[in-house]
């Protein structure tokens, strides 16, 4: 009786140029890898993440978005989800905020429990403005019509929040009080300077003002009665 040899799956390495199907096959076969992305057909495997430059700011973003999600029915928050964006792009953003299709969202949860399509808001913690988050990844998000994209560049300690306007990413400008207000998620307010300075209490205090606003109440009413 002949025995068919087992098929050895090649390793997943940064710089590989793969189809999305092959990327997933190699990623599934490499449980030691905790974060890998396919961006414009190229594989990026993340290095170990440092505490001050990534883990801590990441936790602030998740806390901010988590409070918003808790007060907003029908909104779903994901921490580091794999997103099947298109055939050449399968990123693993630091955070996403999305709506279900019945509420007007453009992404869905597949039968195998992945996000497919463009979430309404994506957040990335980047090392600097030179990172691929502000180059190839930004172009992929824009092309796939991610409505809002927030990038926190840790080296420069700078935050850019983009809104998709007629196919172009336009940066939000904070108002006279230093607040940026999401256009897709009414009531999602961000005190930019407070976030950059590590003042999470002020970030959450300003968010509470957004959650108490009339625009947020109307948004919640619409989500409850789609």
Buried (B, 14 or more C-beta within 10 A) or exposed (E): EEEEEEEEEEEBEEEBEBEBEBBBBBBEEBEEBEBBBBBBBBBBBBEEEEEEBBEBBBBBBBBBBBBBBEBBEBBBBBBBBBBBBBEBBBBBBBBBBBBBEEBEBBBEBEEEEBBBBBBBBBBBBBBEBEBBBBEBBBBBBBBBEBBBBBBBBBEEEBBBBBBBEEEEBEEBEBEEEEBBBBEBBBBBBBBBBBBBEBBBEBBBEBBBBBBEBEEBEEBBEEBEEE
